[in-house]
Amino acid sequence: MTRPLRVLFLMEDLCFGGTQRQTLELARRLDRARFVPAMLTLTGRTDMDDAVRGGGIALGHLGAGRSVPRLFFLKLGRALKKSRPDILVPCTALPNIWGRIWGRAAGVPVIVGTCRGGGGPRRQHERLLWRLTEQIICNSEALHETLRIFGVPASHLTCIPNGVDALHFAPAEIPPSARGPIILCVARLARDKDHLTLFRAFERVVRRMPRARLRIVGDGPERAVLKAWAANHAAGGNIDFFPGTADVRPHYDDARLFALASAREGQPNVLLEAMACGLPVCATAVGGIPALVGDGGLLSPAGDVEALAGNCARLLAEPSRCAAVGHAGRARVERNFSFNGMVAAHEALFARLWENYAKKTADRSHARN
């Protein structure tokens, strides 16, 4: 590379969320001698704008409010032509659909698709749209296999696990086993996260341990449904709702364990953060979660209320086991999920794809002459 490559991350929004935080940390850490990152959102200003600009990353918006404007795709082509990225990286479903289509129309040299959530392959129409990318990044081997079933060639896929800053997310002075019986869930309030299964499991936990509390941190379209459930069930009096926040560490520091009842997943960033903070995890065995959690938590089948309740109650009731599982999770994060490895893998992929593009361009030019 004779100059730094312009890498544009196309985001649906910059609301607090795992994909948003993971993408921001990647953009922040890219080697600026080789890559110049920028971000473009389909919405207007949202939660993490200041953090993006504070990281020295150029930021643009296609909308004016927190929702995606209905006709955003009419503006996207012009925006891509104006920004002229060397590498376009669309993140989440809408950007992966329209970013690929308009990216090709705008002549973007390299398009790197991403697929992170368990429902991503279907939502992003990967059976058709994988052909509009040079490569697709997924964050778990389980998602890699799902994409293969959707017809994406193995040579077109790169699996890069999420990373976490294990210095930023670190165990607090008071260990989880010595804290109050607080179960924490940090997740977008969306159907894929299946909070209702968690609520029903917590209802059973409260019958055994009336002092237990469930703390829900996040925002999303299911908020009204979940609030209504809490209002209509006795266990709802033990459920506390908090909005999403830029710094979730105080919540991790208060909890005894972390719970996630997702029906579909890739590799949830919040599990890495929780494990890095020394929290034992109770989660569903979907997507990349089993390979991520290992001995750092207890797993149950998706939708299995009784099994999830039993795992949560067991860790609340057994301080020594809670401590052992939390220590194992922290060690697993330090060993396998560093940000340095994640960033290096992205940089190597971007450089390789650009070299392939430059070689093909040179070969075509030579053939014409």
GULUM-521652 format. One record per residue (C-alpha): residue number from 1; x, y, z. Coordinates in steps of 0.25 Angstrom, whole numbers. Each point is the difference from the previous one (the first is absolute). Example, Ala and Ser with C-alpha at 12.3 -4.5 7.8 and 13.67 -1.06 7.14 Angstrom:
2
MARRO seq     X     Y     Z
MARRO   1    49   -18    31
MARRO   2     6    14    -2
REM end
This chain:
369
MARRO seq     X     Y     Z
MARRO   1     0     0     0
MARRO   2     6    14    -4
MARRO   3   -10     8     8
MARRO   4   -10    -3    12
MARRO   5   -13    -7    -5
MARRO   6   -13     7     3
MARRO   7    -9   -10     7
MARRO   8   -14     4     2
MARRO   9    -9    -8    10
MARRO  10   -15     2    -4
MARRO  11    -9    -2    13
MARRO  12   -15     0     1
MARRO  13     2     9    13
MARRO  14    10     3    11
MARRO  15   -10    -4    11
MARRO  16     6    -7    12
MARRO  17     2   -15    -4
MARRO  18    10   -11    -2
MARRO  19     3     2   -15
MARRO  20     1    15     2
MARRO  21    10    -1    11
MARRO  22     8   -11    -7
MARRO  23     1     8   -13
MARRO  24     4    13     7
MARRO  25    11    -7     7
MARRO  26     5    -6   -13
MARRO  27     0    13    -7
MARRO  28     7     7    12
MARRO  29    11   -10     0
MARRO  30     3    -1   -15
MARRO  31    14     3    -4
MARRO  32    -1    15    -5
MARRO  33    12    -2    -8
MARRO  34    -7   -10    -8
MARRO  35   -15     3     1
MARRO  36    -9    12     2
MARRO  37   -13    -4     6
MARRO  38   -13     8    -1
MARRO  39   -15    -4     3
MARRO  40   -13     3    -7
MARRO  41   -13    -3     7
MARRO  42   -14    -1    -6
MARRO  43    -6     8    11
MARRO  44     3    13     6
MARRO  45     8     3    13
MARRO  46    -1   -11    10
MARRO  47     7    -5    13
MARRO  48    14    -2    -4
MARRO  49     3    11    -9
MARRO  50     9     8     9
MARRO  51     8   -13     3
MARRO  52     2    -2   -15
MARRO  53     5    15    -2
MARRO  54     8    -1    13
MARRO  55     7   -11    -7
MARRO  56     4     8   -12
MARRO  57    -9    -7    -9
MARRO  58    -8     8   -10
MARRO  59   -15    -2     1
MARRO  60   -12     3    -9
MARRO  61   -15    -3     0
MARRO  62   -11    -2   -10
MARRO  63   -11     3     9
MARRO  64    -4    10    10
MARRO  65    -6    -7    12
MARRO  66     2   -13     8
MARRO  67    -8    -9   -10
MARRO  68     4    -4   -14
MARRO  69    -7     9   -11
MARRO  70    -9    -7    -9
MARRO  71     8     4   -13
MARRO  72    14    -1     6
MARRO  73     4    -8   -12
MARRO  74    -2    11   -10
MARRO  75    11     8     8
MARRO  76     9   -12     2
MARRO  77     6    -1   -14
MARRO  78     3    15    -1
MARRO  79     7    -1    14
MARRO  80     9   -11    -4
MARRO  81     4     7   -13
MARRO  82     3    12     8
MARRO  83     8    -7    10
MARRO  84     7    -9   -10
MARRO  85     5   -11    10
MARRO  86    10   -10    -4
MARRO  87    -6   -10     9
MARRO  88   -15     0     4
MARRO  89    -4    -8    13
MARRO  90   -15    -1     2
MARRO  91    -5    -4    14
MARRO  92   -13    -6     3
MARRO  93   -11    -4    -9
MARRO  94    -5    13    -8
MARRO  95    14     5    -2
MARRO  96     4   -14    -5
MARRO  97   -11     0   -10
MARRO  98     0    14    -5
MARRO  99    15     3     2
MARRO 100     4   -12    -9
MARRO 101   -10     4   -11
MARRO 102     3    15     0
MARRO 103    15    -3     3
MARRO 104     1    -8   -13
MARRO 105    -8    11    -8
MARRO 106     9    11     6
MARRO 107    13    -8    -4
MARRO 108     5    -3    14
MARRO 109    13    -8    -3
MARRO 110    -1   -10    12
MARRO 111   -13    -3     8
MARRO 112     1    -9    12
MARRO 113   -13    -5     5
MARRO 114    -2    -3    15
MARRO 115   -10   -10     6
MARRO 116     0     0    15
MARRO 117   -14    -4     6
MARRO 118    -6   -14    -1
MARRO 119   -11     5    -9
MARRO 120     9     8    -9
MARRO 121     1   -10   -12
MARRO 122   -15     0    -2
MARRO 123    -2    15     3
MARRO 124    11     4    -9
MARRO 125    -4    -9   -12
MARRO 126    14    -6     0
MARRO 127    -5   -11   -10
MARRO 128     1    11   -11
MARRO 129     8    12     6
MARRO 130    13    -7     4
MARRO 131     4     1   -15
MARRO 132     0    16     2
MARRO 133    12    -2    10
MARRO 134    14    -3    -1
MARRO 135     0    -7    14
MARRO 136   -10    -2    11
MARRO 137     5     1    15
MARRO 138    -8    -8    10
MARRO 139     3    -1    15
MARRO 140    -2   -14     3
MARRO 141     2   -14    -6
MARRO 142   -14    -3     2
MARRO 143    -4    12    -9
MARRO 144    11    -4   -10
MARRO 145    -7   -14    -1
MARRO 146   -14     7    -2
MARRO 147     5     9   -11
MARRO 148     6   -13    -7
MARRO 149   -14    -6     0
MARRO 150    -5    13    -6
MARRO 151    10    -2   -12
MARRO 152    11     9     4
MARRO 153    13    -7    -4
MARRO 154    10    -3    11
MARRO 155    11     8    -8
MARRO 156    -9    12     1
MARRO 157    -2     0    15
MARRO 158    10     5    11
MARRO 159    -4    -3    15
MARRO 160     6    10    10
MARRO 161    -5    -1    14
MARRO 162    -4    12     8
MARRO 163    10     7     9
MARRO 164    -1     7    13
MARRO 165     9     9     8
MARRO 166     3    -8    12
MARRO 167     7    12     7
MARRO 168   -13     8    -2
MARRO 169    -9   -11     4
MARRO 170     7    -6    12
MARRO 171    -5    -6    13
MARRO 172    -5    10    11
MARRO 173     6     0    14
MARRO 174   -12    -8     6
MARRO 175    -1   -13    -7
MARRO 176   -13    -5    -6
MARRO 177    -2   -11    10
MARRO 178     0    11    12
MARRO 179   -11     9    -7
MARRO 180   -15     0     1
MARRO 181    -8    -9    -8
MARRO 182    -1     8   -12
MARRO 183    -1    -6   -14
MARRO 184     4     9   -11
MARRO 185    -4     0   -15
MARRO 186     6    11    -9
MARRO 187    -7    -2   -14
MARRO 188    -8     7   -10
MARRO 189   -15    -1     3
MARRO 190    -3    -8   -13
MARRO 191    -6   -14    -3
MARRO 192    13    -7    -3
MARRO 193     4     2    15
MARRO 194   -12    -7     5
MARRO 195    -1     8    13
MARRO 196   -14    -6     3
MARRO 197     7   -14     2
MARRO 198     9     7     9
MARRO 199   -11     6     8
MARRO 200    -8   -13     1
MARRO 201    13    -6     5
MARRO 202     2    11    10
MARRO 203   -14    -2     5
MARRO 204     4   -14     4
MARRO 205    13     5     6
MARRO 206    -8    10     9
MARRO 207    -9   -11     5
MARRO 208    13    -7     6
MARRO 209     7    13     3
MARRO 210    -9    12     3
MARRO 211    11    10     1
MARRO 212     5    -3   -14
MARRO 213     0    12   -10
MARRO 214     1     0   -15
MARRO 215     6    13    -6
MARRO 216    -3     2   -14
MARRO 217     9    10    -8
MARRO 218    -3     4   -14
MARRO 219   -10     7    -9
MARRO 220    -8    -5   -12
MARRO 221   -13    -3    -7
MARRO 222    -5   -11    11
MARRO 223     1    10    12
MARRO 224   -15     2     1
MARRO 225    -3   -15    -1
MARRO 226    10    -3    11
MARRO 227    -4    11     9
MARRO 228   -15    -5    -2
MARRO 229     5   -14     5
MARRO 230     7     6    12
MARRO 231   -13     8     4
MARRO 232    -9   -13    -1
MARRO 233     9   -10     7
MARRO 234     4     0    15
MARRO 235    14    -3    -4
MARRO 236     0    13    -8
MARRO 237     2     8    13
MARRO 238    14    -6     1
MARRO 239     3     4   -14
MARRO 240     8    14    -2
MARRO 241     1     6   -14
MARRO 242    11     9    -3
MARRO 243     3     7   -14
MARRO 244    12    -3    -8
MARRO 245    13     8     4
MARRO 246    14     2    -6
MARRO 247     6    -6    13
MARRO 248    -6   -13     5
MARRO 249    11    -3     9
MARRO 250    -8     5    13
MARRO 251   -11   -10    -4
MARRO 252    10   -12    -1
MARRO 253     6     5    13
MARRO 254   -13    -2     7
MARRO 255    -5   -13    -5
MARRO 256     3   -14     5
MARRO 257    -2    -7   -13
MARRO 258    -4     4   -15
MARRO 259   -11    -7    -7
MARRO 260    -4     0   -15
MARRO 261   -11    -8    -6
MARRO 262     2     3   -15
MARRO 263    -8    -8   -10
MARRO 264    11     3   -11
MARRO 265    14     6     2
MARRO 266    13     1    -7
MARRO 267    10     3    11
MARRO 268    -6    10    10
MARRO 269    10    11     4
MARRO 270    -7     1    14
MARRO 271     4   -14     4
MARRO 272    14     3    -3
MARRO 273    -1    13     8
MARRO 274    -7    -7    12
MARRO 275    10   -11     0
MARRO 276    12    10     0
MARRO 277    -6     6    12
MARRO 278     0   -14     7
MARRO 279   -15    -2    -1
MARRO 280    -5   -15    -1
MARRO 281    -9    -1   -12
MARRO 282   -14    -7    -2
MARRO 283    -3     0   -15
MARRO 284    -7    -8   -11
MARRO 285     8   -10    -8
MARRO 286    -2     7   -14
MARRO 287     9     5   -11
MARRO 288    14     3     5
MARRO 289    -4     1    15
MARRO 290     5   -15     4
MARRO 291    14     3    -7
MARRO 292     1    13     7
MARRO 293    -4    -3    14
MARRO 294     7   -13     2
MARRO 295     2    -3    15
MARRO 296    -4    15     3
MARRO 297   -15    -3     1
MARRO 298   -12    -9     0
MARRO 299    -8    -3   -13
MARRO 300   -14    -3    -2
MARRO 301    -8    -3   -13
MARRO 302    -7    12    -6
MARRO 303   -14     2     5
MARRO 304     2   -10    12
MARRO 305    -5     8    12
MARRO 306     2   -11    10
MARRO 307    15    -2    -4
MARRO 308     3    15     0
MARRO 309    -6     2    14
MARRO 310     7   -12     5
MARRO 311    14     5    -4
MARRO 312    -3    14     5
MARRO 313    -5    -5    14
MARRO 314    12   -10     1
MARRO 315    10    12    -2
MARRO 316    -7     9     9
MARRO 317    -1   -11    11
MARRO 318    14    -5    -1
MARRO 319    11    11     2
MARRO 320    12    -9    -2
MARRO 321    -5    -5   -13
MARRO 322    -4    14    -4
MARRO 323    14     4     3
MARRO 324     7   -11    -7
MARRO 325    -9     2   -13
MARRO 326     3    15     0
MARRO 327    15    -2     1
MARRO 328     0   -10   -11
MARRO 329    -8     9    -9
MARRO 330    10    12     3
MARRO 331    12   -10    -4
MARRO 332    -7    -4   -13
MARRO 333    -2    14    -4
MARRO 334    15     4     3
MARRO 335     4   -12    -8
MARRO 336    -8     0   -12
MARRO 337    -8    13    -3
MARRO 338    10    12     0
MARRO 339    -3    12    -8
MARRO 340    14     0    -6
MARRO 341    -3   -13    -7
MARRO 342   -13     4    -5
MARRO 343     6    13    -6
MARRO 344    12    -7    -6
MARRO 345    -9   -10    -7
MARRO 346    -8    11    -6
MARRO 347    12     8    -4
MARRO 348     6   -12    -7
MARRO 349   -13    -3    -7
MARRO 350    -2    14    -5
MARRO 351    14     1    -5
MARRO 352    -1   -14    -7
MARRO 353   -13     4    -7
MARRO 354     6    14    -4
MARRO 355    12    -7    -6
MARRO 356    -9   -10    -8
MARRO 357    -8    12    -5
MARRO 358    13     8    -4
MARRO 359     5   -13    -7
MARRO 360   -12    -2    -8
MARRO 361    -1    15    -4
MARRO 362    15    -1    -5
MARRO 363    -3   -13    -8
MARRO 364   -12     7    -7
MARRO 365     8    12    -3
MARRO 366    12    -8    -6
MARRO 367   -10    -9    -8
MARRO 368    -6    13    -6
MARRO 369    14     5    -4
REM end
